[in-house]
Amino acid sequence: MESILNYNRNVFSIADSSLVLTADNIRFVNESIYTSETIEVNEQVVNEISLSILGQEQIQFSEDVIDRLEIIAAQCPLAGGNAVFRARAILSLISDNYVYDDINICLQAGIILRQISKTPTASLYPNPANNSVTLVYELPEVSTAEFLLFNSVGMLQLKKQLKSDITQTSFSTEHLAPGVYNYQVNTSSDFQLNGKLVIIH
């Protein structure tokens, strides 16, 4: 049993030393690369920091290392490269308080990021419905909408106001005759969603 324990200790010792040797070799190659491009300089700095903590059981960062990471993490990713995200990931090990607004950060660097607008969505379930139905919807922030339900000849049967801070509403369909109904969700931004609701009793 003692020989097995000794063997395991030797294996782990060799693994630890080879990890350090490999990290030292990579660090040497990383330091020998000369560049003045921002993206490459950022990569080099983050690589150096990553390699210096590789194989350590406790991760400790000096104030200088934290400052260097914060400078890279505060850059626009399109200008600073992937190292920006890696720096942010390392800083997240230190604190959860780091927040980055890439739209504004990039705007200050003269880069306009395209924002994906939140498109309104709406659906009814169950469909076909019996006694009641639930409208599940999502609206852009600070937006209002109106739900309209029409019968097969276009007569308005139901009208409900919708708010952006609520995502679903239910209503009774007992007063509606069986059949196929058309619904609309009209938003304050002139966006319209259309669909069908089948009522069975």
SULNOR-V596301 format. One record per pair of residues at least 12 apart in sequence whose ideal C-beta (glycine too) atoms are under 8 Angstrom apart, sorted by the first residue. I is the first residue (numbers start at 1). J is the second residue. If there is no record, write none. Layout:
[[I;J] [I;J]]
This chain:
[[16;55] [19;54] [19;55] [20;55] [23;51] [23;54] [23;55] [26;47] [26;51] [27;48] [27;51] [27;52] [30;44] [30;47] [30;48] [30;51] [31;44] [31;48] [38;75] [38;79] [38;80] [38;81] [39;79] [39;80] [39;81] [39;83] [40;81] [42;72] [42;75] [42;80] [42;81] [42;83] [42;84] [42;87] [43;81] [43;82] [43;83] [45;68] [45;72] [45;83] [46;69] [46;72] [46;83] [46;86] [46;87] [46;90] [49;65] [49;68] [49;69] [49;90] [50;86] [50;90] [52;65] [59;93] [61;94] [66;91] [66;94] [69;87] [69;90] [69;91] [70;87] [70;91] [72;84] [72;87] [73;87] [73;88] [73;91] [73;98] [73;100] [74;100] [74;105] [75;105] [75;109] [76;102] [76;105] [76;106] [76;108] [76;109] [76;111] [77;102] [77;106] [78;106] [78;109] [78;111] [78;113] [79;106] [79;109] [79;111] [88;100] [103;115] [117;140] [118;138] [118;139] [118;140] [118;141] [119;191] [120;137] [120;138] [120;139] [120;140] [120;143] [120;145] [120;185] [120;187] [120;191] [120;193] [121;137] [121;138] [121;193] [122;135] [122;136] [122;137] [122;138] [122;147] [122;185] [122;193] [122;195] [123;135] [123;136] [123;137] [123;195] [124;136] [124;183] [124;195] [124;197] [127;196] [127;197] [127;198] [128;197] [128;198] [128;199] [128;200] [129;173] [129;197] [129;198] [129;199] [129;200] [130;173] [130;199] [130;200] [130;201] [131;172] [131;173] [131;174] [131;201] [132;170] [132;171] [132;172] [132;173] [132;174] [133;170] [133;171] [133;173] [133;197] [134;168] [134;169] [134;170] [135;147] [135;160] [135;162] [135;168] [135;169] [135;170] [135;171] [136;167] [136;168] [137;162] [137;167] [137;168] [137;169] [137;185] [138;167] [139;162] [139;163] [139;164] [139;187] [140;164] [140;187] [140;189] [141;164] [142;164] [143;164] [143;187] [143;188] [143;189] [144;161] [144;162] [144;163] [144;164] [144;187] [144;188] [145;161] [145;162] [145;164] [145;185] [145;186] [145;187] [145;188] [146;159] [146;160] [146;161] [146;162] [146;185] [146;186] [147;159] [147;160] [147;161] [147;162] [147;169] [147;183] [147;184] [147;185] [148;183] [148;184] [148;185] [148;186] [149;181] [149;182] [149;183] [149;197] [150;181] [150;182] [150;183] [150;184] [151;176] [151;177] [151;179] [151;181] [152;179] [152;180] [152;181] [152;182] [154;182] [157;176] [157;181] [158;171] [158;176] [162;185] [173;199] [174;201] [176;199] [177;199] [178;199] [178;200] [178;201] [179;198] [179;199] [180;196] [180;197] [180;198] [180;199] [181;196] [181;197] [181;198] [181;199] [182;194] [182;195] [182;196] [182;197] [183;195] [183;196] [183;197]]
